[in-house]
Amino acid sequence: MKKIILLVVALIVLVGLGYWVVDLIGNKGKSVNTEFFNFAIEDTASVDRIIITDINSNSFELKRDGIKWTDKDGGCIVQENVQNIMTVLKNIEFKGYLAENSMKPTINRMAAASMKVEFFQNGSWTKTWYIGTSAQDHYGQIMLLDSDEFGKSDQPVLMKVKGVNGIIEPNFYADPRKWMCTGIFALSIDKIKKVEIKNYLDPGRSFSVAKNGSSFEVKQNGTTLPAIDTLKAFRYLNSYKKVNFFLPNYVLNQKQVDSVVQTKPFGSLKLTETNGKSTYLKFFKIIGEEVFDNEFGEVTNTDLNNFWCLLPNKQLVKCQYFVFDPLMRGDIYFPFDLSKYQRKSFEVAQ
């Protein structure tokens, strides 16, 4: 009788184990705590707004405008950076749970310092990521989720991006300089009406190019040139098809920026489009510590490769001479007489 009872009990246990195995196989990769790590949004096309807030409470907002993304004011941003976020958003996946003894200190650290990323779909908020420190192996990130479906989780987890051996945080930043489009001009010749270049160190190199239909008027320091090569005029204006600055300002604080823009520029550029829009740029020397002999044999401590450019939005950015020389050097294209003009030297700043 005891043997029969033992056999029945064993049979029940085996049946129970069988159901457990079947259920385990059927739910492989799933968890009853999916609210802890349901970070992904498969339909990234429905995401139309993102707000990134860093640990210093700096915030940057992205908005979808048709097929493009802009900042909150409609300004141009680097589209590739947004696509990186979309790739992370779609491919983020669960890596593992934190050790029980590390849970409380991790929660405290994340409450004090973590990056927050808010996602909106079709105009409504759906998820917020709280991004903490990286995993010990730097393959993944400690994160916490708040969602409209489950509310805010009280358990941080380790997350990673499928197929990426790295951390998640570098894809998100609230510094607007890292989002700035570097483009200044992207104009075809038919969009340009007039370009005016002022060279305050060498007035003989100041010039303007005005387009009237298929004809051009070129002036050197206000004096109309009697004859020009039309093909060279086309070539000059074609230089505005793609003009970018080099870097945003990462080195000067606001007081230093104000000091720079209050000095006299060494040059300026004003471009007027056929629709009446004007873009005005001012150029300032970058002062360095080392002293050089420039191309004119003058002693100077200015950067020979880069200069500061004040954009129409009052942002000071770093530009490169090799990019702007084809715009500022009209003597490359036109028959300027430089003999009657005297260049002003740029004195070494003390």
C-alpha positions in Angstrom: 0.0 0.0 0.0 2.8 2.4 0.9 4.5 1.6 -2.4 1.3 2.5 -4.3 1.0 5.8 -2.4 4.6 6.6 -3.1 4.1 5.8 -6.8 1.0 8.1 -6.9 2.9 10.9 -5.2 5.9 10.5 -7.6 3.5 10.5 -10.6 1.9 13.8 -9.4 5.3 15.3 -8.9 6.4 14.3 -12.3 3.3 15.6 -13.9 3.8 18.9 -12.0 7.4 19.1 -13.2 6.2 18.4 -16.7 3.8 21.3 -16.7 6.5 23.6 -15.1 9.0 22.7 -17.8 6.4 23.3 -20.6 5.5 26.6 -19.0 9.1 27.6 -18.7 9.9 26.8 -22.3 6.8 28.6 -23.5 7.8 31.7 -21.5 11.5 31.6 -22.2 12.9 35.1 -22.1 9.8 36.5 -20.3 9.4 37.6 -16.7 6.4 38.4 -14.5 8.2 41.6 -13.7 8.2 43.0 -17.2 7.3 46.4 -15.8 10.9 46.6 -14.6 12.5 46.4 -18.0 9.9 47.2 -20.7 12.0 50.2 -21.9 11.8 49.6 -25.6 9.4 51.3 -28.1 9.1 49.2 -31.2 7.1 51.8 -33.1 9.7 54.6 -33.1 7.8 56.4 -35.9 5.2 57.2 -33.3 7.7 59.0 -31.1 7.3 62.8 -31.7 9.0 64.4 -28.7 11.9 63.7 -26.5 13.1 65.7 -23.5 16.6 64.9 -22.1 17.6 66.2 -18.7 21.1 65.6 -17.4 22.4 65.3 -13.8 23.0 69.0 -13.6 19.3 69.7 -14.5 20.2 71.0 -18.0 17.5 70.1 -20.4 17.2 69.8 -24.2 14.0 69.1 -26.1 13.6 67.4 -29.5 10.5 67.7 -31.7 9.5 65.8 -34.8 8.6 68.0 -37.7 7.4 65.7 -40.5 10.4 63.5 -41.4 12.9 65.8 -39.6 13.6 66.6 -36.0 14.2 70.1 -34.6 14.9 71.6 -31.2 11.9 73.0 -29.3 12.1 76.3 -31.3 12.2 74.6 -34.7 16.0 75.1 -35.0 18.2 72.7 -37.0 19.8 69.8 -35.1 22.0 66.9 -36.2 19.7 64.2 -37.5 22.2 61.5 -37.0 22.1 62.0 -33.3 18.3 61.5 -33.2 18.7 58.3 -35.3 21.1 56.9 -32.7 18.5 57.5 -30.0 15.9 55.7 -32.1 18.2 52.7 -32.6 18.7 52.5 -28.8 15.0 52.9 -28.2 14.1 50.1 -30.5 16.8 47.6 -29.5 17.2 48.2 -25.8 16.8 44.9 -23.9 17.0 43.3 -20.5 20.5 42.2 -19.3 19.9 41.2 -15.7 18.8 42.1 -12.1 21.0 43.8 -9.6 22.3 42.0 -6.5 19.9 42.4 -3.6 22.5 44.0 -1.4 23.3 46.7 -4.0 19.6 47.6 -4.7 19.2 50.2 -1.9 22.5 52.1 -2.5 21.8 52.1 -6.2 18.3 53.6 -5.8 19.8 56.3 -3.5 22.5 57.2 -6.1 20.0 57.3 -8.9 17.7 59.6 -6.8 20.6 62.0 -6.3 22.1 61.8 -9.8 20.7 60.2 -12.9 19.9 61.3 -16.5 16.2 61.5 -17.3 14.9 60.9 -20.8 11.1 61.4 -21.5 9.5 59.9 -24.6 6.2 61.1 -26.1 4.2 59.2 -28.7 1.5 60.8 -30.8 1.5 63.8 -28.6 1.3 62.0 -25.2 3.9 60.9 -22.7 4.4 57.2 -22.5 7.8 56.4 -20.9 10.6 58.0 -18.9 14.1 56.4 -18.6 16.3 57.1 -15.6 19.8 56.3 -16.6 22.3 55.6 -13.8 25.9 54.3 -13.9 27.3 51.8 -16.3 27.5 48.1 -15.6 30.7 46.8 -14.1 31.8 45.3 -17.4 30.8 48.5 -19.3 28.4 46.4 -21.3 25.1 47.9 -20.4 23.6 50.5 -18.0 21.7 50.6 -14.7 18.3 52.0 -15.5 14.9 52.6 -14.0 11.6 52.9 -15.9 8.5 55.0 -15.4 5.7 54.3 -17.9 2.0 55.2 -18.4 1.3 51.4 -18.4 2.9 50.3 -15.2 3.8 53.5 -13.4 7.3 54.1 -11.9 9.3 51.0 -11.0 11.0 50.8 -7.7 13.6 48.3 -8.9 16.5 49.4 -11.2 17.7 46.8 -13.6 20.6 46.3 -16.0 19.8 47.1 -19.6 21.8 46.8 -22.8 21.4 47.5 -26.5 21.1 44.4 -28.7 24.3 43.8 -30.6 26.2 46.7 -29.1 29.1 46.2 -26.8 29.0 49.4 -24.8 27.0 51.7 -22.6 23.8 53.6 -23.3 24.3 57.1 -21.8 26.6 58.6 -24.5 23.6 58.6 -26.9 21.8 61.2 -24.7 23.0 64.7 -24.0 21.4 68.0 -22.9 24.2 70.3 -24.1 22.7 72.2 -27.0 26.2 72.6 -28.6 26.3 68.9 -29.3 23.1 69.1 -31.2 24.0 72.2 -33.3 23.9 71.9 -37.1 27.3 73.1 -38.4 25.9 74.3 -41.7 26.0 78.1 -42.3 25.3 78.2 -46.1 23.8 75.6 -48.4 22.8 77.8 -51.3 22.7 77.3 -55.1 23.7 80.2 -57.3 20.2 81.0 -58.3 19.4 81.7 -54.6 22.1 84.3 -54.1 21.6 88.0 -54.9 24.7 89.6 -53.4 27.7 88.9 -51.3 29.7 91.6 -49.5 33.1 90.9 -47.9 34.8 93.4 -45.6 38.5 93.0 -44.8 39.4 95.5 -42.1 43.1 94.6 -42.1 43.5 94.8 -45.8 40.9 97.1 -47.4 42.1 96.3 -50.9 40.7 92.8 -50.4 37.2 94.0 -49.5 34.8 93.3 -52.4 31.3 92.5 -53.4 29.7 90.3 -56.0 26.1 91.2 -57.1 24.1 89.0 -59.5 21.5 90.4 -61.9 20.1 87.6 -64.0 23.0 86.1 -65.9 25.3 89.2 -65.4 27.5 90.1 -62.5 28.8 93.3 -60.9 32.0 92.9 -58.9 33.4 95.8 -56.8 36.8 96.0 -55.1 36.5 98.1 -52.0 33.5 100.0 -53.5 35.0 100.5 -57.0 33.4 98.6 -59.9 35.8 96.4 -61.9 35.6 97.2 -65.6 35.8 93.6 -66.7 35.5 90.2 -65.0 35.5 86.6 -66.0 31.8 85.5 -65.8 32.9 81.8 -65.3 35.0 82.8 -62.3 32.0 84.8 -60.8 29.9 81.6 -61.1 32.8 79.6 -59.5 33.0 82.1 -56.6 29.2 82.0 -55.9 29.2 78.2 -56.2 31.4 78.1 -53.1 28.3 78.8 -51.0 26.8 75.5 -51.9 28.1 74.0 -48.7 29.8 76.0 -45.9 30.1 74.7 -42.4 31.7 75.9 -39.2 34.3 73.7 -37.5 33.3 73.5 -33.8 30.9 75.1 -31.3 32.5 77.2 -28.6 33.7 74.8 -25.8 36.5 77.0 -24.4 35.1 80.5 -23.7 32.7 81.4 -20.9 30.0 84.0 -21.5 32.2 86.8 -20.1 35.0 85.9 -22.5 32.6 85.6 -25.4 31.3 89.1 -24.7 34.9 90.3 -24.6 35.7 88.8 -28.0 32.6 90.2 -29.8 33.3 93.7 -28.4 36.7 93.8 -30.1 37.0 94.9 -33.7 36.6 92.0 -36.2 39.2 91.4 -38.8 36.5 90.8 -41.4 32.8 90.3 -42.1 30.6 88.6 -44.6 27.0 89.6 -45.6 25.1 87.4 -48.0 21.7 88.5 -49.4 19.4 85.9 -50.9 17.0 86.5 -53.8 14.1 86.2 -51.3 15.5 89.2 -49.3 16.9 87.2 -46.4 20.3 88.3 -45.2 23.0 86.5 -43.3 25.7 88.5 -41.6 28.8 87.0 -40.1 31.7 88.7 -38.1 35.2 87.2 -37.9 37.5 87.5 -35.0 41.1 86.3 -34.5 41.7 83.6 -31.9 44.5 84.7 -29.6 47.0 82.0 -28.6 50.0 81.9 -26.3 52.6 81.1 -28.9 54.0 83.7 -31.4 54.3 83.0 -35.1 55.3 84.7 -38.3 52.2 84.8 -40.5 52.0 84.7 -44.3 52.9 88.4 -44.6 56.0 88.1 -42.4 54.3 89.7 -39.4 54.8 88.6 -35.9 51.5 87.5 -34.4 50.1 85.3 -31.6 46.8 84.5 -33.5 45.8 81.0 -34.5 46.9 80.4 -38.1 44.3 77.7 -38.7 41.1 78.8 -37.0 39.2 81.9 -36.1 36.0 82.9 -34.2 32.8 83.6 -36.2 29.8 85.3 -34.7 26.6 83.8 -36.3 23.4 85.7 -36.8 21.9 83.9 -33.7 24.8 85.5 -31.6 26.5 82.1 -31.2 30.3 82.2 -31.3 31.7 79.3 -33.2 35.1 78.2 -34.4 35.8 78.3 -38.2 38.7 77.2 -40.3 40.6 79.5 -42.7 40.9 76.8 -45.4 37.1 76.6 -45.6 36.5 80.4 -45.6 39.5 81.5 -47.7 37.7 80.7 -51.0 34.9 83.1 -49.8 37.0 85.9 -48.3 39.8 85.9 -51.0 38.2 87.6 -54.0 41.6 88.2 -55.5 41.7 84.4 -56.3 38.8 85.0 -58.8 38.9 88.6 -59.9 41.6 91.1 -61.2 42.1 93.2 -58.1 44.7 96.0 -58.0 46.3 95.7 -54.5 49.2 98.0 -55.1 47.4 101.2 -53.9 46.2 99.7 -50.7 48.3 99.3 -47.5 47.7 96.3 -45.3 47.2 97.0 -41.5 49.2 94.7 -39.3 47.5 92.7 -36.5 49.4 93.6 -33.4 50.4 90.9 -30.9 48.0 91.1 -28.0 49.6 91.6 -24.6 
